[in-house]
Amino acid sequence: MFTPHAKMAAFGLSYGYGWFVGKMNNHPAVSHGGGIDGFVTEIRRYIDDNITIIILSNRQTTNVPQIADQIGWAVFEK
């Protein structure tokens, strides 16, 4: 699931089976996001750091990847 199979050049990540795989906030991580009918989500697992960030929003316009980035930077003190 977390093995990179397809390179996503635009994001600097790879894609496994349902998960983006690569470095986020300069730390190895896997992530998956999505949404339906007014809800959006993002889950990030920083593998080496044993940190998981989960964002759930009931506003479809919420930029959950950006929020997850900001929380990641706060956690890693950047």
PQR file with spaces between the fields and no chain letter, atoms N, CA, C, O and H, PARSE charges and radii, in Angstrom:
ATOM       1  N    MET     1       0.814   -1.183    0.000 -0.4000 1.5000
ATOM       2  CA   MET     1       0.000    0.000    0.000 -0.0000 2.0000
ATOM       3  C    MET     1       0.872    1.267    0.000  0.5500 1.7000
ATOM       4  O    MET     1       0.551    2.251   -0.665 -0.5500 1.4000
ATOM       5  N    PHE     2       1.948    1.226    0.735 -0.4000 1.5000
ATOM       6  CA   PHE     2       2.810    2.398    0.853 -0.0000 2.0000
ATOM       7  C    PHE     2       4.017    2.343   -0.077  0.5500 1.7000
ATOM       8  O    PHE     2       4.901    3.195    0.015 -0.5500 1.4000
ATOM       9  H    PHE     2       2.210    0.426    1.276  0.4000 1.0000
ATOM      10  N    THR     3       4.069    1.367   -0.958 -0.4000 1.5000
ATOM      11  CA   THR     3       5.151    1.271   -1.929 -0.0000 2.0000
ATOM      12  C    THR     3       4.876    2.210   -3.085  0.5500 1.7000
ATOM      13  O    THR     3       3.813    2.118   -3.699 -0.5500 1.4000
ATOM      14  H    THR     3       3.351    0.675   -1.033  0.4000 1.0000
ATOM      15  N    PRO     4       5.800    3.119   -3.407 -0.5600 1.5000
ATOM      16  CA   PRO     4       5.576    4.049   -4.521  0.2800 2.0000
ATOM      17  C    PRO     4       5.491    3.301   -5.854  0.5500 1.7000
ATOM      18  O    PRO     4       6.387    2.531   -6.199 -0.5500 1.4000
ATOM      19  N    HIS     5       4.411    3.532   -6.595 -0.4000 1.5000
ATOM      20  CA   HIS     5       4.234    2.885   -7.887 -0.0000 2.0000
ATOM      21  C    HIS     5       4.183    3.886   -9.044  0.5500 1.7000
ATOM      22  O    HIS     5       4.605    3.561  -10.153 -0.5500 1.4000
ATOM      23  H    HIS     5       3.683    4.157   -6.314  0.4000 1.0000
ATOM      24  N    ALA     6       3.684    5.070   -8.808 -0.4000 1.5000
ATOM      25  CA   ALA     6       3.563    6.069   -9.867 -0.0000 2.0000
ATOM      26  C    ALA     6       4.094    7.405   -9.358  0.5500 1.7000
ATOM      27  O    ALA     6       3.658    7.891   -8.313 -0.5500 1.4000
ATOM      28  H    ALA     6       3.340    5.334   -7.907  0.4000 1.0000
ATOM      29  N    LYS     7       5.025    7.996  -10.086 -0.4000 1.5000
ATOM      30  CA   LYS     7       5.606    9.288   -9.712 -0.0000 2.0000
ATOM      31  C    LYS     7       4.629   10.405  -10.047  0.5500 1.7000
ATOM      32  O    LYS     7       4.122   10.470  -11.166 -0.5500 1.4000
ATOM      33  H    LYS     7       5.379    7.601  -10.935  0.4000 1.0000
ATOM      34  N    MET     8       4.363   11.281   -9.089 -0.4000 1.5000
ATOM      35  CA   MET     8       3.489   12.434   -9.268 -0.0000 2.0000
ATOM      36  C    MET     8       4.377   13.677   -9.283  0.5500 1.7000
ATOM      37  O    MET     8       4.537   14.347   -8.262 -0.5500 1.4000
ATOM      38  H    MET     8       4.776   11.228   -8.180  0.4000 1.0000
ATOM      39  N    ALA     9       4.942   13.972  -10.426 -0.4000 1.5000
ATOM      40  CA   ALA     9       5.949   15.036  -10.543 -0.0000 2.0000
ATOM      41  C    ALA     9       5.435   16.381  -10.043  0.5500 1.7000
ATOM      42  O    ALA     9       6.193   17.146   -9.448 -0.5500 1.4000
ATOM      43  H    ALA     9       4.813   13.427  -11.255  0.4000 1.0000
ATOM      44  N    ALA    10       4.175   16.677  -10.271 -0.4000 1.5000
ATOM      45  CA   ALA    10       3.622   17.974   -9.877 -0.0000 2.0000
ATOM      46  C    ALA    10       3.660   18.172   -8.364  0.5500 1.7000
ATOM      47  O    ALA    10       3.756   19.303   -7.890 -0.5500 1.4000
ATOM      48  H    ALA    10       3.559   16.055  -10.754  0.4000 1.0000
ATOM      49  N    PHE    11       3.588   17.089   -7.613 -0.4000 1.5000
ATOM      50  CA   PHE    11       3.545   17.178   -6.156 -0.0000 2.0000
ATOM      51  C    PHE    11       4.873   16.790   -5.505  0.5500 1.7000
ATOM      52  O    PHE    11       5.053   16.996   -4.305 -0.5500 1.4000
ATOM      53  H    PHE    11       3.510   16.170   -7.998  0.4000 1.0000
ATOM      54  N    GLY    12       5.802   16.233   -6.280 -0.4000 1.5000
ATOM      55  CA   GLY    12       7.059   15.761   -5.724 -0.0000 2.0000
ATOM      56  C    GLY    12       6.887   14.514   -4.872  0.5500 1.7000
ATOM      57  O    GLY    12       7.732   14.207   -4.030 -0.5500 1.4000
ATOM      58  H    GLY    12       5.656   16.067   -7.255  0.4000 1.0000
ATOM      59  N    LEU    13       5.793   13.798   -5.092 -0.4000 1.5000
ATOM      60  CA   LEU    13       5.483   12.589   -4.341 -0.0000 2.0000
ATOM      61  C    LEU    13       5.289   11.432   -5.299  0.5500 1.7000
ATOM      62  O    LEU    13       5.309   11.608   -6.517 -0.5500 1.4000
ATOM      63  H    LEU    13       5.107   14.047   -5.775  0.4000 1.0000
ATOM      64  N    SER    14       5.103   10.269   -4.752 -0.4000 1.5000
ATOM      65  CA   SER    14       4.722    9.098   -5.540 -0.0000 2.0000
ATOM      66  C    SER    14       3.360    8.632   -5.055  0.5500 1.7000
ATOM      67  O    SER    14       2.862    9.095   -4.029 -0.5500 1.4000
ATOM      68  H    SER    14       5.087   10.126   -3.762  0.4000 1.0000
ATOM      69  N    TYR    15       2.766    7.713   -5.801 -0.4000 1.5000
ATOM      70  CA   TYR    15       1.460    7.205   -5.433 -0.0000 2.0000
ATOM      71  C    TYR    15       1.546    5.706   -5.254  0.5500 1.7000
ATOM      72  O    TYR    15       2.019    4.994   -6.140 -0.5500 1.4000
ATOM      73  H    TYR    15       3.171    7.337   -6.634  0.4000 1.0000
ATOM      74  N    GLY    16       1.091    5.224   -4.111 -0.4000 1.5000
ATOM      75  CA   GLY    16       1.006    3.794   -3.853 -0.0000 2.0000
ATOM      76  C    GLY    16      -0.398    3.337   -4.203  0.5500 1.7000
ATOM      77  O    GLY    16      -0.978    3.816   -5.178 -0.5500 1.4000
ATOM      78  H    GLY    16       0.707    5.802   -3.391  0.4000 1.0000
ATOM      79  N    TYR    17      -0.934    2.451   -3.451 -0.4000 1.5000
ATOM      80  CA   TYR    17      -2.316    2.013   -3.650 -0.0000 2.0000
ATOM      81  C    TYR    17      -3.224    2.791   -2.712  0.5500 1.7000
ATOM      82  O    TYR    17      -3.526    2.337   -1.609 -0.5500 1.4000
ATOM      83  H    TYR    17      -0.463    2.062   -2.659  0.4000 1.0000
ATOM      84  N    GLY    18      -3.655    3.958   -3.152 -0.4000 1.5000
ATOM      85  CA   GLY    18      -4.549    4.785   -2.360 -0.0000 2.0000
ATOM      86  C    GLY    18      -3.856    5.802   -1.476  0.5500 1.7000
ATOM      87  O    GLY    18      -4.528    6.600   -0.823 -0.5500 1.4000
ATOM      88  H    GLY    18      -3.409    4.327   -4.048  0.4000 1.0000
ATOM      89  N    TRP    19      -2.540    5.799   -1.435 -0.4000 1.5000
ATOM      90  CA   TRP    19      -1.792    6.706   -0.562 -0.0000 2.0000
ATOM      91  C    TRP    19      -0.715    7.432   -1.354  0.5500 1.7000
ATOM      92  O    TRP    19      -0.070    6.846   -2.223 -0.5500 1.4000
ATOM      93  H    TRP    19      -1.994    5.151   -1.966  0.4000 1.0000
ATOM      94  N    PHE    20      -0.524    8.719   -1.048 -0.4000 1.5000
ATOM      95  CA   PHE    20       0.635    9.449   -1.548 -0.0000 2.0000
ATOM      96  C    PHE    20       1.806    9.100   -0.643  0.5500 1.7000
ATOM      97  O    PHE    20       1.645    8.995    0.573 -0.5500 1.4000
ATOM      98  H    PHE    20      -1.048    9.195   -0.342  0.4000 1.0000
ATOM      99  N    VAL    21       2.976    8.921   -1.227 -0.4000 1.5000
ATOM     100  CA   VAL    21       4.149    8.488   -0.489 -0.0000 2.0000
ATOM     101  C    VAL    21       5.306    9.426   -0.821  0.5500 1.7000
ATOM     102  O    VAL    21       5.543    9.721   -1.992 -0.5500 1.4000
ATOM     103  H    VAL    21       3.107    9.006   -2.215  0.4000 1.0000
ATOM     104  N    GLY    22       6.020    9.893    0.185 -0.4000 1.5000
ATOM     105  CA   GLY    22       7.180   10.747   -0.057 -0.0000 2.0000
ATOM     106  C    GLY    22       7.510   11.573    1.164  0.5500 1.7000
ATOM     107  O    GLY    22       7.205   11.187    2.293 -0.5500 1.4000
ATOM     108  H    GLY    22       5.827    9.653    1.136  0.4000 1.0000
ATOM     109  N    LYS    23       8.134   12.712    0.931 -0.4000 1.5000
ATOM     110  CA   LYS    23       8.473   13.606    2.038 -0.0000 2.0000
ATOM     111  C    LYS    23       7.471   14.743    2.095  0.5500 1.7000
ATOM     112  O    LYS    23       7.156   15.371    1.084 -0.5500 1.4000
ATOM     113  H    LYS    23       8.381   13.026    0.014  0.4000 1.0000
ATOM     114  N    MET    24       6.980   14.993    3.288 -0.4000 1.5000
ATOM     115  CA   MET    24       6.117   16.131    3.556 -0.0000 2.0000
ATOM     116  C    MET    24       6.697   16.827    4.771  0.5500 1.7000
ATOM     117  O    MET    24       7.073   16.174    5.745 -0.5500 1.4000
ATOM     118  H    MET    24       7.236   14.483    4.110  0.4000 1.0000
ATOM     119  N    ASN    25       6.772   18.140    4.721 -0.4000 1.5000
ATOM     120  CA   ASN    25       7.424   18.898    5.784 -0.0000 2.0000
ATOM     121  C    ASN    25       8.839   18.348    6.025  0.5500 1.7000
ATOM     122  O    ASN    25       9.330   18.337    7.154 -0.5500 1.4000
ATOM     123  H    ASN    25       6.466   18.670    3.931  0.4000 1.0000
ATOM     124  N    ASN    26       9.481   17.895    4.942 -0.4000 1.5000
ATOM     125  CA   ASN    26      10.848   17.352    4.974 -0.0000 2.0000
ATOM     126  C    ASN    26      10.990   16.100    5.842  0.5500 1.7000
ATOM     127  O    ASN    26      12.078   15.820    6.344 -0.5500 1.4000
ATOM     128  H    ASN    26       9.083   17.904    4.025  0.4000 1.0000
ATOM     129  N    HIS    27       9.909   15.349    6.022 -0.4000 1.5000
ATOM     130  CA   HIS    27       9.929   14.100    6.785 -0.0000 2.0000
ATOM     131  C    HIS    27       9.212   13.028    5.965  0.5500 1.7000
ATOM     132  O    HIS    27       8.214   13.326    5.309 -0.5500 1.4000
ATOM     133  H    HIS    27       9.024   15.577    5.614  0.4000 1.0000
ATOM     134  N    PRO    28       9.702   11.784    5.988 -0.5600 1.5000
ATOM     135  CA   PRO    28       9.011   10.713    5.267  0.2800 2.0000
ATOM     136  C    PRO    28       7.571   10.570    5.768  0.5500 1.7000
ATOM     137  O    PRO    28       7.317   10.508    6.971 -0.5500 1.4000
ATOM     138  N    ALA    29       6.641   10.520    4.816 -0.4000 1.5000
ATOM     139  CA   ALA    29       5.232   10.479    5.206 -0.0000 2.0000
ATOM     140  C    ALA    29       4.394    9.781    4.143  0.5500 1.7000
ATOM     141  O    ALA    29       4.811    9.622    2.996 -0.5500 1.4000
ATOM     142  H    ALA    29       6.847   10.570    3.839  0.4000 1.0000
ATOM     143  N    VAL    30       3.206    9.372    4.557 -0.4000 1.5000
ATOM     144  CA   VAL    30       2.180    8.882    3.639 -0.0000 2.0000
ATOM     145  C    VAL    30       0.914    9.672    3.940  0.5500 1.7000
ATOM     146  O    VAL    30       0.669   10.056    5.084 -0.5500 1.4000
ATOM     147  H    VAL    30       2.868    9.501    5.490  0.4000 1.0000
ATOM     148  N    SER    31       0.114    9.911    2.909 -0.4000 1.5000
ATOM     149  CA   SER    31      -1.104   10.694    3.133 -0.0000 2.0000
ATOM     150  C    SER    31      -2.223   10.229    2.211  0.5500 1.7000
ATOM     151  O    SER    31      -1.993    9.631    1.159 -0.5500 1.4000
ATOM     152  H    SER    31       0.313    9.599    1.981  0.4000 1.0000
ATOM     153  N    HIS    32      -3.427   10.524    2.642 -0.4000 1.5000
ATOM     154  CA   HIS    32      -4.607   10.240    1.842 -0.0000 2.0000
ATOM     155  C    HIS    32      -5.647   11.291    2.184  0.5500 1.7000
ATOM     156  O    HIS    32      -5.889   11.581    3.356 -0.5500 1.4000
ATOM     157  H    HIS    32      -3.613   11.009    3.496  0.4000 1.0000
ATOM     158  N    GLY    33      -6.249   11.849    1.173 -0.4000 1.5000
ATOM     159  CA   GLY    33      -7.289   12.838    1.387 -0.0000 2.0000
ATOM     160  C    GLY    33      -8.477   12.552    0.492  0.5500 1.7000
ATOM     161  O    GLY    33      -8.392   11.764   -0.449 -0.5500 1.4000
ATOM     162  H    GLY    33      -6.052   11.613    0.221  0.4000 1.0000
ATOM     163  N    GLY    34      -9.567   13.192    0.795 -0.4000 1.5000
ATOM     164  CA   GLY    34     -10.746   13.005   -0.033 -0.0000 2.0000
ATOM     165  C    GLY    34     -11.901   13.827    0.470  0.5500 1.7000
ATOM     166  O    GLY    34     -11.766   14.621    1.401 -0.5500 1.4000
ATOM     167  H    GLY    34      -9.636   13.833    1.560  0.4000 1.0000
ATOM     168  N    GLY    35     -13.031   13.627   -0.156 -0.4000 1.5000
ATOM     169  CA   GLY    35     -14.218   14.346    0.255 -0.0000 2.0000
ATOM     170  C    GLY    35     -15.426   13.907   -0.534  0.5500 1.7000
ATOM     171  O    GLY    35     -15.313   13.300   -1.599 -0.5500 1.4000
ATOM     172  H    GLY    35     -13.140   12.983   -0.912  0.4000 1.0000
ATOM     173  N    ILE    36     -16.586   14.225    0.007 -0.4000 1.5000
ATOM     174  CA   ILE    36     -17.852   13.925   -0.650 -0.0000 2.0000
ATOM     175  C    ILE    36     -18.947   14.785   -0.021  0.5500 1.7000
ATOM     176  O    ILE    36     -18.991   14.965    1.196 -0.5500 1.4000
ATOM     177  H    ILE    36     -16.678   14.718    0.872  0.4000 1.0000
ATOM     178  N    ASP    37     -19.813   15.302   -0.856 -0.4000 1.5000
ATOM     179  CA   ASP    37     -21.021   16.008   -0.407 -0.0000 2.0000
ATOM     180  C    ASP    37     -20.802   16.959    0.775  0.5500 1.7000
ATOM     181  O    ASP    37     -21.489   16.860    1.792 -0.5500 1.4000
ATOM     182  H    ASP    37     -19.777   15.156   -1.844  0.4000 1.0000
ATOM     183  N    GLY    38     -19.851   17.869    0.637 -0.4000 1.5000
ATOM     184  CA   GLY    38     -19.654   18.893    1.650 -0.0000 2.0000
ATOM     185  C    GLY    38     -18.637   18.568    2.718  0.5500 1.7000
ATOM     186  O    GLY    38     -18.424   19.379    3.620 -0.5500 1.4000
ATOM     187  H    GLY    38     -19.293   17.950   -0.189  0.4000 1.0000
ATOM     188  N    PHE    39     -18.006   17.426    2.653 -0.4000 1.5000
ATOM     189  CA   PHE    39     -17.005   17.039    3.641 -0.0000 2.0000
ATOM     190  C    PHE    39     -15.660   16.836    2.950  0.5500 1.7000
ATOM     191  O    PHE    39     -15.604   16.334    1.828 -0.5500 1.4000
ATOM     192  H    PHE    39     -18.179   16.767    1.921  0.4000 1.0000
ATOM     193  N    VAL    40     -14.575   17.227    3.622 -0.4000 1.5000
ATOM     194  CA   VAL    40     -13.223   16.981    3.112 -0.0000 2.0000
ATOM     195  C    VAL    40     -12.350   16.482    4.260  0.5500 1.7000
ATOM     196  O    VAL    40     -12.550   16.845    5.419 -0.5500 1.4000
ATOM     197  H    VAL    40     -14.621   17.635    4.534  0.4000 1.0000
ATOM     198  N    THR    41     -11.376   15.640    3.909 -0.4000 1.5000
ATOM     199  CA   THR    41     -10.518   15.030    4.927 -0.0000 2.0000
ATOM     200  C    THR    41      -9.078   14.946    4.450  0.5500 1.7000
ATOM     201  O    THR    41      -8.803   15.023    3.253 -0.5500 1.4000
ATOM     202  H    THR    41     -11.214   15.345    2.967  0.4000 1.0000
ATOM     203  N    GLU    42      -8.180   14.790    5.377 -0.4000 1.5000
ATOM     204  CA   GLU    42      -6.765   14.549    5.087 -0.0000 2.0000
ATOM     205  C    GLU    42      -6.193   13.779    6.268  0.5500 1.7000
ATOM     206  O    GLU    42      -6.425   14.135    7.423 -0.5500 1.4000
ATOM     207  H    GLU    42      -8.403   14.728    6.350  0.4000 1.0000
ATOM     208  N    ILE    43      -5.453   12.734    5.972 -0.4000 1.5000
ATOM     209  CA   ILE    43      -4.710   12.007    6.995 -0.0000 2.0000
ATOM     210  C    ILE    43      -3.256   11.954    6.560  0.5500 1.7000
ATOM     211  O    ILE    43      -2.947   11.641    5.410 -0.5500 1.4000
ATOM     212  H    ILE    43      -5.265   12.445    5.034  0.4000 1.0000
ATOM     213  N    ARG    44      -2.372   12.265    7.491 -0.4000 1.5000
ATOM     214  CA   ARG    44      -0.929   12.221    7.231 -0.0000 2.0000
ATOM     215  C    ARG    44      -0.276   11.402    8.324  0.5500 1.7000
ATOM     216  O    ARG    44      -0.517   11.617    9.512 -0.5500 1.4000
ATOM     217  H    ARG    44      -2.623   12.519    8.425  0.4000 1.0000
ATOM     218  N    ARG    45       0.543   10.472    7.913 -0.4000 1.5000
ATOM     219  CA   ARG    45       1.328    9.680    8.862 -0.0000 2.0000
ATOM     220  C    ARG    45       2.792    9.953    8.595  0.5500 1.7000
ATOM     221  O    ARG    45       3.307    9.634    7.524 -0.5500 1.4000
ATOM     222  H    ARG    45       0.738   10.297    6.948  0.4000 1.0000
ATOM     223  N    TYR    46       3.461   10.544    9.568 -0.4000 1.5000
ATOM     224  CA   TYR    46       4.897   10.754    9.490 -0.0000 2.0000
ATOM     225  C    TYR    46       5.545    9.510   10.090  0.5500 1.7000
ATOM     226  O    TYR    46       5.667    9.376   11.308 -0.5500 1.4000
ATOM     227  H    TYR    46       3.042   10.803   10.439  0.4000 1.0000
ATOM     228  N    ILE    47       5.953    8.613    9.212 -0.4000 1.5000
ATOM     229  CA   ILE    47       6.359    7.265    9.567 -0.0000 2.0000
ATOM     230  C    ILE    47       7.487    7.230   10.606  0.5500 1.7000
ATOM     231  O    ILE    47       7.352    6.576   11.640 -0.5500 1.4000
ATOM     232  H    ILE    47       5.855    8.722    8.223  0.4000 1.0000
ATOM     233  N    ASP    48       8.570    7.910   10.344 -0.4000 1.5000
ATOM     234  CA   ASP    48       9.738    7.847   11.237 -0.0000 2.0000
ATOM     235  C    ASP    48       9.520    8.587   12.553  0.5500 1.7000
ATOM     236  O    ASP    48      10.231    8.346   13.529 -0.5500 1.4000
ATOM     237  H    ASP    48       8.680    8.441    9.504  0.4000 1.0000
ATOM     238  N    ASP    49       8.544    9.484   12.581 -0.4000 1.5000
ATOM     239  CA   ASP    49       8.328   10.324   13.757 -0.0000 2.0000
ATOM     240  C    ASP    49       7.169    9.859   14.635  0.5500 1.7000
ATOM     241  O    ASP    49       6.914   10.440   15.690 -0.5500 1.4000
ATOM     242  H    ASP    49       7.967    9.680   11.788  0.4000 1.0000
ATOM     243  N    ASN    50       6.467    8.812   14.200 -0.4000 1.5000
ATOM     244  CA   ASN    50       5.298    8.315   14.937 -0.0000 2.0000
ATOM     245  C    ASN    50       4.274    9.415   15.210  0.5500 1.7000
ATOM     246  O    ASN    50       3.732    9.521   16.310 -0.5500 1.4000
ATOM     247  H    ASN    50       6.674    8.340   13.343  0.4000 1.0000
ATOM     248  N    ILE    51       4.019   10.233   14.181 -0.4000 1.5000
ATOM     249  CA   ILE    51       3.055   11.331   14.286 -0.0000 2.0000
ATOM     250  C    ILE    51       1.997   11.145   13.208  0.5500 1.7000
ATOM     251  O    ILE    51       2.317   10.880   12.050 -0.5500 1.4000
ATOM     252  H    ILE    51       4.459   10.146   13.287  0.4000 1.0000
ATOM     253  N    THR    52       0.743   11.284   13.598 -0.4000 1.5000
ATOM     254  CA   THR    52      -0.366   11.232   12.654 -0.0000 2.0000
ATOM     255  C    THR    52      -1.196   12.498   12.812  0.5500 1.7000
ATOM     256  O    THR    52      -1.543   12.894   13.925 -0.5500 1.4000
ATOM     257  H    THR    52       0.483   11.499   14.539  0.4000 1.0000
ATOM     258  N    ILE    53      -1.507   13.127   11.686 -0.4000 1.5000
ATOM     259  CA   ILE    53      -2.350   14.324   11.673 -0.0000 2.0000
ATOM     260  C    ILE    53      -3.595   13.981   10.867  0.5500 1.7000
ATOM     261  O    ILE    53      -3.501   13.523    9.728 -0.5500 1.4000
ATOM     262  H    ILE    53      -1.225   12.806   10.782  0.4000 1.0000
ATOM     263  N    ILE    54      -4.750   14.203   11.458 -0.4000 1.5000
ATOM     264  CA   ILE    54      -6.022   13.942   10.784 -0.0000 2.0000
ATOM     265  C    ILE    54      -6.835   15.228   10.800  0.5500 1.7000
ATOM     266  O    ILE    54      -7.075   15.805   11.861 -0.5500 1.4000
ATOM     267  H    ILE    54      -4.826   14.575   12.383  0.4000 1.0000
ATOM     268  N    ILE    55      -7.256   15.672    9.626 -0.4000 1.5000
ATOM     269  CA   ILE    55      -8.086   16.865    9.495 -0.0000 2.0000
ATOM     270  C    ILE    55      -9.431   16.424    8.926  0.5500 1.7000
ATOM     271  O    ILE    55      -9.482   15.757    7.893 -0.5500 1.4000
ATOM     272  H    ILE    55      -7.061   15.203    8.765  0.4000 1.0000
ATOM     273  N    LEU    56     -10.508   16.793    9.594 -0.4000 1.5000
ATOM     274  CA   LEU    56     -11.867   16.521    9.133 -0.0000 2.0000
ATOM     275  C    LEU    56     -12.607   17.849    9.081  0.5500 1.7000
ATOM     276  O    LEU    56     -12.572   18.618   10.042 -0.5500 1.4000
ATOM     277  H    LEU    56     -10.466   17.334   10.434  0.4000 1.0000
ATOM     278  N    SER    57     -13.269   18.120    7.979 -0.4000 1.5000
ATOM     279  CA   SER    57     -14.009   19.376    7.860 -0.0000 2.0000
ATOM     280  C    SER    57     -15.367   19.127    7.221  0.5500 1.7000
ATOM     281  O    SER    57     -15.488   18.340    6.282 -0.5500 1.4000
ATOM     282  H    SER    57     -13.297   17.495    7.198  0.4000 1.0000
ATOM     283  N    ASN    58     -16.376   19.798    7.732 -0.4000 1.5000
ATOM     284  CA   ASN    58     -17.695   19.726    7.111 -0.0000 2.0000
ATOM     285  C    ASN    58     -17.963   20.958    6.244  0.5500 1.7000
ATOM     286  O    ASN    58     -19.113   21.315    5.987 -0.5500 1.4000
ATOM     287  H    ASN    58     -16.277   20.438    8.494  0.4000 1.0000
ATOM     288  N    ARG    59     -16.898   21.589    5.806 -0.4000 1.5000
ATOM     289  CA   ARG    59     -16.974   22.675    4.822 -0.0000 2.0000
ATOM     290  C    ARG    59     -16.132   22.263    3.626  0.5500 1.7000
ATOM     291  O    ARG    59     -14.917   22.104    3.740 -0.5500 1.4000
ATOM     292  H    ARG    59     -15.964   21.299    6.014  0.4000 1.0000
ATOM     293  N    GLN    60     -16.762   22.093    2.509 -0.4000 1.5000
ATOM     294  CA   GLN    60     -16.082   21.587    1.311 -0.0000 2.0000
ATOM     295  C    GLN    60     -14.992   22.526    0.815  0.5500 1.7000
ATOM     296  O    GLN    60     -14.088   22.095    0.099 -0.5500 1.4000
ATOM     297  H    GLN    60     -17.750   22.222    2.416  0.4000 1.0000
ATOM     298  N    THR    61     -15.061   23.793    1.180 -0.4000 1.5000
ATOM     299  CA   THR    61     -14.069   24.761    0.705 -0.0000 2.0000
ATOM     300  C    THR    61     -12.816   24.820    1.579  0.5500 1.7000
ATOM     301  O    THR    61     -11.879   25.549    1.253 -0.5500 1.4000
ATOM     302  H    THR    61     -15.795   24.143    1.762  0.4000 1.0000
ATOM     303  N    THR    62     -12.781   24.072    2.674 -0.4000 1.5000
ATOM     304  CA   THR    62     -11.612   24.062    3.560 -0.0000 2.0000
ATOM     305  C    THR    62     -10.420   23.430    2.842  0.5500 1.7000
ATOM     306  O    THR    62     -10.539   22.359    2.247 -0.5500 1.4000
ATOM     307  H    THR    62     -13.542   23.480    2.939  0.4000 1.0000
ATOM     308  N    ASN    63      -9.287   24.095    2.904 -0.4000 1.5000
ATOM     309  CA   ASN    63      -8.065   23.573    2.286 -0.0000 2.0000
ATOM     310  C    ASN    63      -7.355   22.675    3.306  0.5500 1.7000
ATOM     311  O    ASN    63      -6.404   23.097    3.965 -0.5500 1.4000
ATOM     312  H    ASN    63      -9.190   24.965    3.387  0.4000 1.0000
ATOM     313  N    VAL    64      -7.833   21.432    3.425 -0.4000 1.5000
ATOM     314  CA   VAL    64      -7.292   20.536    4.450 -0.0000 2.0000
ATOM     315  C    VAL    64      -5.822   20.171    4.228  0.5500 1.7000
ATOM     316  O    VAL    64      -5.105   20.024    5.218 -0.5500 1.4000
ATOM     317  H    VAL    64      -8.605   21.089    2.890  0.4000 1.0000
ATOM     318  N    PRO    65      -5.320   20.015    2.985 -0.5600 1.5000
ATOM     319  CA   PRO    65      -3.877   19.765    2.843  0.2800 2.0000
ATOM     320  C    PRO    65      -3.024   20.915    3.384  0.5500 1.7000
ATOM     321  O    PRO    65      -1.970   20.685    3.977 -0.5500 1.4000
ATOM     322  N    GLN    66      -3.479   22.139    3.181 -0.4000 1.5000
ATOM     323  CA   GLN    66      -2.729   23.292    3.693 -0.0000 2.0000
ATOM     324  C    GLN    66      -2.735   23.301    5.224  0.5500 1.7000
ATOM     325  O    GLN    66      -1.713   23.592    5.845 -0.5500 1.4000
ATOM     326  H    GLN    66      -4.335   22.326    2.700  0.4000 1.0000
ATOM     327  N    ILE    67      -3.864   22.988    5.825 -0.4000 1.5000
ATOM     328  CA   ILE    67      -3.940   22.928    7.287 -0.0000 2.0000
ATOM     329  C    ILE    67      -3.018   21.838    7.814  0.5500 1.7000
ATOM     330  O    ILE    67      -2.312   22.046    8.802 -0.5500 1.4000
ATOM     331  H    ILE    67      -4.694   22.751    5.320  0.4000 1.0000
ATOM     332  N    ALA    68      -3.019   20.669    7.157 -0.4000 1.5000
ATOM     333  CA   ALA    68      -2.136   19.577    7.572 -0.0000 2.0000
ATOM     334  C    ALA    68      -0.668   19.991    7.447  0.5500 1.7000
ATOM     335  O    ALA    68       0.143   19.648    8.307 -0.5500 1.4000
ATOM     336  H    ALA    68      -3.592   20.500    6.355  0.4000 1.0000
ATOM     337  N    ASP    69      -0.316   20.728    6.381 -0.4000 1.5000
ATOM     338  CA   ASP    69       1.052   21.251    6.227 -0.0000 2.0000
ATOM     339  C    ASP    69       1.409   22.168    7.392  0.5500 1.7000
ATOM     340  O    ASP    69       2.480   22.040    7.986 -0.5500 1.4000
ATOM     341  H    ASP    69      -0.974   21.006    5.682  0.4000 1.0000
ATOM     342  N    GLN    70       0.507   23.093    7.713 -0.4000 1.5000
ATOM     343  CA   GLN    70       0.779   24.064    8.770 -0.0000 2.0000
ATOM     344  C    GLN    70       0.935   23.388   10.130  0.5500 1.7000
ATOM     345  O    GLN    70       1.805   23.763   10.916 -0.5500 1.4000
ATOM     346  H    GLN    70      -0.363   23.196    7.231  0.4000 1.0000
ATOM     347  N    ILE    71       0.103   22.407   10.403 -0.4000 1.5000
ATOM     348  CA   ILE    71       0.232   21.671   11.662 -0.0000 2.0000
ATOM     349  C    ILE    71       1.555   20.899   11.666  0.5500 1.7000
ATOM     350  O    ILE    71       2.250   20.856   12.681 -0.5500 1.4000
ATOM     351  H    ILE    71      -0.604   22.103    9.764  0.4000 1.0000
ATOM     352  N    GLY    72       1.899   20.290   10.524 -0.4000 1.5000
ATOM     353  CA   GLY    72       3.176   19.590   10.436 -0.0000 2.0000
ATOM     354  C    GLY    72       4.347   20.502   10.709  0.5500 1.7000
ATOM     355  O    GLY    72       5.269   20.132   11.435 -0.5500 1.4000
ATOM     356  H    GLY    72       1.335   20.325    9.699  0.4000 1.0000
ATOM     357  N    TRP    73       4.322   21.706   10.128 -0.4000 1.5000
ATOM     358  CA   TRP    73       5.421   22.645   10.373 -0.0000 2.0000
ATOM     359  C    TRP    73       5.464   23.048   11.856  0.5500 1.7000
ATOM     360  O    TRP    73       6.544   23.195   12.429 -0.5500 1.4000
ATOM     361  H    TRP    73       3.572   22.007    9.538  0.4000 1.0000
ATOM     362  N    ALA    74       4.290   23.226   12.472 -0.4000 1.5000
ATOM     363  CA   ALA    74       4.255   23.586   13.903 -0.0000 2.0000
ATOM     364  C    ALA    74       4.812   22.453   14.754  0.5500 1.7000
ATOM     365  O    ALA    74       5.550   22.699   15.709 -0.5500 1.4000
ATOM     366  H    ALA    74       3.413   23.108   12.007  0.4000 1.0000
ATOM     367  N    VAL    75       4.467   21.215   14.416 -0.4000 1.5000
ATOM     368  CA   VAL    75       4.965   20.064   15.165 -0.0000 2.0000
ATOM     369  C    VAL    75       6.482   19.949   15.042  0.5500 1.7000
ATOM     370  O    VAL    75       7.176   19.668   16.019 -0.5500 1.4000
ATOM     371  H    VAL    75       3.868   21.015   13.641  0.4000 1.0000
ATOM     372  N    PHE    76       6.983   20.171   13.832 -0.4000 1.5000
ATOM     373  CA   PHE    76       8.422   20.047   13.603 -0.0000 2.0000
ATOM     374  C    PHE    76       9.163   21.362   13.801  0.5500 1.7000
ATOM     375  O    PHE    76      10.352   21.457   13.494 -0.5500 1.4000
ATOM     376  H    PHE    76       6.419   20.400   13.039  0.4000 1.0000
ATOM     377  N    GLU    77       8.458   22.395   14.321 -0.4000 1.5000
ATOM     378  CA   GLU    77       9.037   23.688   14.671 -0.0000 2.0000
ATOM     379  C    GLU    77       9.734   24.375   13.524  0.5500 1.7000
ATOM     380  O    GLU    77      10.873   24.822   13.661 -0.5500 1.4000
ATOM     381  H    GLU    77       7.492   22.318   14.570  0.4000 1.0000
ATOM     382  N    LYS    78       9.053   24.466   12.383 -0.4000 1.5000
ATOM     383  CA   LYS    78       9.618   25.156   11.216 -0.0000 2.0000
ATOM     384  C    LYS    78       8.912   26.467   11.020  0.5500 1.7000
ATOM     385  O    LYS    78       9.233   27.208   10.091 -0.5500 1.4000
ATOM     386  H    LYS    78       8.128   24.103   12.272  0.4000 1.0000
